[in-house]
């Protein structure tokens, strides 16, 4: 009987040892944070539509704001993400020598996006927009300000292509 108990004990110890040495299931790979966006992809306007194309000031000139006036929506890169926003009703036109202002409200957060700038000389794509400031007001009252520049462009037909870069 001692031999049986000793044999069973040896088998139990050997089973524990072999189980401990076997690798367990592989740990799940850590999920990486979503990639931060720094620029919008190229955008275009349908025929008969006008819009705003704005780029960051600096070396790389990232594409930061695209507005489709007819659809009353805008895409804005802010804080590493693309925000799709609705354009509040605006008055006035883009007239050379005049200032312009745009207000966008985020439907999913308490952020308010405001563009203010000047309408400058006509380019082949439309009037140049200069001295543009993008202001983003957060729900806590803090504000981020970013300088931009670009163009207001209208696509009049298949023979004229809207601006995609300055």
TITOR-47465 format. One record per residue (C-alpha): x, y, z; residue number from 1. Coordinates in steps of 0.001 Angstrom, whole numbers, plus 524288, in hexadecimal, padded with zeros to 5 digits. Layout:
N
px->X | py->Y | pz->Z | nr->NUM
...
REM end
This chain:
166
px->80000 | py->80000 | pz->80000 | nr->1
px->80B4E | py->80907 | pz->802F9 | nr->2
px->81046 | py->80671 | pz->7F575 | nr->3
px->8035B | py->80A22 | pz->7EF7D | nr->4
px->8026F | py->816CB | pz->7F75E | nr->5
px->81098 | py->81A23 | pz->7F423 | nr->6
px->80E15 | py->81765 | pz->7E5BC | nr->7
px->801E7 | py->81F9D | pz->7E563 | nr->8
px->808E2 | py->82AB3 | pz->7EC6A | nr->9
px->813FC | py->82A2A | pz->7E2A5 | nr->10
px->80A61 | py->82AA6 | pz->7D759 | nr->11
px->80351 | py->83635 | pz->7DD72 | nr->12
px->8100F | py->83DBE | pz->7DF83 | nr->13
px->81479 | py->83AB4 | pz->7D1C0 | nr->14
px->8074B | py->83F1A | pz->7CC24 | nr->15
px->8080F | py->84BFB | pz->7D3A4 | nr->16
px->815F5 | py->84E39 | pz->7CF2C | nr->17
px->812E2 | py->84B92 | pz->7C0F8 | nr->18
px->806BD | py->85432 | pz->7C182 | nr->19
px->80E81 | py->85F4C | pz->7C77C | nr->20
px->818AB | py->85E95 | pz->7BCAC | nr->21
px->80F09 | py->85EB7 | pz->7B182 | nr->22
px->80C7C | py->86C38 | pz->7AC1C | nr->23
px->7FEF1 | py->871A3 | pz->7AE77 | nr->24
px->7F6C4 | py->878B0 | pz->7A476 | nr->25
px->7FDBE | py->88418 | pz->79E33 | nr->26
px->7F9F0 | py->89139 | pz->7A40F | nr->27
px->7F119 | py->89970 | pz->79B80 | nr->28
px->7F89D | py->8A3D7 | pz->79412 | nr->29
px->7F748 | py->8B152 | pz->799FE | nr->30
px->7EE17 | py->8B9C4 | pz->7921F | nr->31
px->7F50A | py->8C5B0 | pz->78D24 | nr->32
px->7EF2E | py->8D317 | pz->78E3E | nr->33
px->7E88B | py->8D80E | pz->781EC | nr->34
px->7F1D0 | py->8DEF2 | pz->778C1 | nr->35
px->7F19C | py->8EDB9 | pz->77A1A | nr->36
px->7ED25 | py->8F4EB | pz->76DFF | nr->37
px->7F50E | py->900B6 | pz->769AF | nr->38
px->7EF0C | py->9038A | pz->75C5F | nr->39
px->7E27E | py->90127 | pz->754CB | nr->40
px->7E2E5 | py->8F897 | pz->748AD | nr->41
px->7E0AD | py->8FF7E | pz->73B9B | nr->42
px->7D2CB | py->904B6 | pz->73A02 | nr->43
px->7CB06 | py->90906 | pz->72E21 | nr->44
px->7BE91 | py->91070 | pz->72B88 | nr->45
px->7B371 | py->90C29 | pz->722B2 | nr->46
px->7B06F | py->914DE | pz->716FF | nr->47
px->7A964 | py->92158 | pz->71AE0 | nr->48
px->7AE46 | py->920D9 | pz->728EC | nr->49
px->7B702 | py->92A36 | pz->7307F | nr->50
px->7BF82 | py->9277C | pz->73C2C | nr->51
px->7CACE | py->92B44 | pz->744D6 | nr->52
px->7D830 | py->924AE | pz->74471 | nr->53
px->7E14A | py->928C6 | pz->74FA0 | nr->54
px->7EF0E | py->92463 | pz->752C7 | nr->55
px->7F7D0 | py->925E3 | pz->75E9E | nr->56
px->8023B | py->9305C | pz->75E76 | nr->57
px->80FE4 | py->92AAC | pz->75F1D | nr->58
px->818DC | py->9215E | pz->7580D | nr->59
px->80FC1 | py->91616 | pz->7551A | nr->60
px->80301 | py->91DA3 | pz->75295 | nr->61
px->7F9C7 | py->912F9 | pz->75760 | nr->62
px->7EC00 | py->9133C | pz->751C8 | nr->63
px->7E413 | py->91720 | pz->75DE0 | nr->64
px->7D69F | py->91C1C | pz->759A4 | nr->65
px->7CD8F | py->91839 | pz->74E99 | nr->66
px->7C007 | py->91E20 | pz->74DAE | nr->67
px->7B590 | py->91A75 | pz->743E8 | nr->68
px->7ACC5 | py->92663 | pz->743B6 | nr->69
px->7A114 | py->91FE5 | pz->73D2F | nr->70
px->7A0D0 | py->91470 | pz->746B2 | nr->71
px->7A368 | py->91DBB | pz->75218 | nr->72
px->7AD84 | py->914A1 | pz->757D2 | nr->73
px->7BBE9 | py->91574 | pz->75AB7 | nr->74
px->7C724 | py->90C5E | pz->75DE4 | nr->75
px->7D117 | py->911FA | pz->76773 | nr->76
px->7DD6D | py->90BB1 | pz->76CCA | nr->77
px->7DEDD | py->90F07 | pz->77B2F | nr->78
px->7E606 | py->90859 | pz->7864B | nr->79
px->7EA0B | py->8FCA9 | pz->77DF6 | nr->80
px->7DC68 | py->8F97C | pz->778D2 | nr->81
px->7D371 | py->8FD48 | pz->76D9C | nr->82
px->7C702 | py->903FC | pz->77226 | nr->83
px->7BB3D | py->9040F | pz->7691E | nr->84
px->7B38B | py->91053 | pz->76C3E | nr->85
px->7A73E | py->9173D | pz->76800 | nr->86
px->7A87D | py->92511 | pz->762E7 | nr->87
px->79FC0 | py->92EEA | pz->769AB | nr->88
px->7987A | py->93843 | pz->760AC | nr->89
px->7A1E3 | py->942AD | pz->75B9E | nr->90
px->79F67 | py->94FFD | pz->755E3 | nr->91
px->7A763 | py->95724 | pz->74BBD | nr->92
px->7AFFC | py->9528B | pz->740B4 | nr->93
px->7BE95 | py->950F4 | pz->73EB8 | nr->94
px->7C19E | py->95E86 | pz->73957 | nr->95
px->7CF8E | py->96346 | pz->73729 | nr->96
px->7D3EB | py->96C93 | pz->741CA | nr->97
px->7C96C | py->96831 | pz->74B5A | nr->98
px->7CACC | py->95FBE | pz->75760 | nr->99
px->7C35E | py->9530E | pz->758F4 | nr->100
px->7BF08 | py->94AC3 | pz->7645D | nr->101
px->7BA10 | py->93CDA | pz->7653D | nr->102
px->7B479 | py->935D1 | pz->7711D | nr->103
px->7B381 | py->9270E | pz->77250 | nr->104
px->7AD9A | py->91F88 | pz->77D97 | nr->105
px->7B13B | py->911A8 | pz->78149 | nr->106
px->7A4FC | py->90991 | pz->78368 | nr->107
px->7ABCA | py->8FF76 | pz->78BFE | nr->108
px->7B32A | py->908A7 | pz->7950C | nr->109
px->7B2AD | py->91659 | pz->79A75 | nr->110
px->7BD75 | py->91B30 | pz->79175 | nr->111
px->7BB6B | py->9272B | pz->788DE | nr->112
px->7C3EB | py->92948 | pz->77CD1 | nr->113
px->7C524 | py->93720 | pz->7774D | nr->114
px->7CC71 | py->93BF7 | pz->76B46 | nr->115
px->7CFB7 | py->94A58 | pz->7696A | nr->116
px->7D7E7 | py->94FD3 | pz->75E6B | nr->117
px->7D94D | py->95909 | pz->752EE | nr->118
px->7D596 | py->9572C | pz->744B3 | nr->119
px->7E133 | py->95AF9 | pz->73C39 | nr->120
px->7E44C | py->95B0D | pz->72DA8 | nr->121
px->7DE30 | py->951D2 | pz->723D2 | nr->122
px->7E61B | py->945DB | pz->7200F | nr->123
px->7E371 | py->93C79 | pz->714F9 | nr->124
px->7DB7F | py->93456 | pz->71E94 | nr->125
px->7D422 | py->93F25 | pz->725B4 | nr->126
px->7D6F5 | py->949CF | pz->72FA2 | nr->127
px->7E262 | py->9476B | pz->738B5 | nr->128
px->7DEF6 | py->946E0 | pz->74732 | nr->129
px->7E981 | py->94D0E | pz->74FAA | nr->130
px->7EBFD | py->95000 | pz->75DFF | nr->131
px->7E28F | py->9450A | pz->7616E | nr->132
px->7E1A0 | py->940A0 | pz->76F90 | nr->133
px->7DB06 | py->93406 | pz->7738B | nr->134
px->7D63D | py->9353B | pz->78191 | nr->135
px->7D172 | py->92940 | pz->788D1 | nr->136
px->7CA7B | py->92BE3 | pz->79598 | nr->137
px->7C95C | py->9202E | pz->79EA5 | nr->138
px->7BE4C | py->91DB3 | pz->7A848 | nr->139
px->7C6F2 | py->92259 | pz->7B390 | nr->140
px->7C8F5 | py->92F92 | pz->7ACEE | nr->141
px->7D6F5 | py->92D21 | pz->7A874 | nr->142
px->7DA28 | py->93107 | pz->79A85 | nr->143
px->7E3D8 | py->92C5C | pz->79049 | nr->144
px->7E7A9 | py->935AF | pz->78550 | nr->145
px->7EE19 | py->93133 | pz->7789F | nr->146
px->7F230 | py->939CA | pz->76D10 | nr->147
px->7EDCD | py->93529 | pz->75F9A | nr->148
px->7ED6D | py->939A0 | pz->75189 | nr->149
px->7E6CE | py->934BF | pz->7454E | nr->150
px->7DC9A | py->93766 | pz->73B0F | nr->151
px->7CDE4 | py->93857 | pz->7390F | nr->152
px->7CB13 | py->930E0 | pz->72CA1 | nr->153
px->7BF62 | py->92DDA | pz->72419 | nr->154
px->7BEAE | py->922E4 | pz->71A5A | nr->155
px->7B770 | py->927AA | pz->70E56 | nr->156
px->7B81B | py->91B60 | pz->70624 | nr->157
px->7C0B9 | py->91010 | pz->70275 | nr->158
px->7CA5A | py->91968 | pz->6FBD5 | nr->159
px->7CDA8 | py->9202D | pz->708B6 | nr->160
px->7D326 | py->91880 | pz->71427 | nr->161
px->7D1B3 | py->91D52 | pz->72219 | nr->162
px->7DE0B | py->92056 | pz->7298B | nr->163
px->7E40D | py->91511 | pz->730D0 | nr->164
px->7F07C | py->91C02 | pz->734FF | nr->165
px->7F663 | py->9299D | pz->73402 | nr->166
REM end
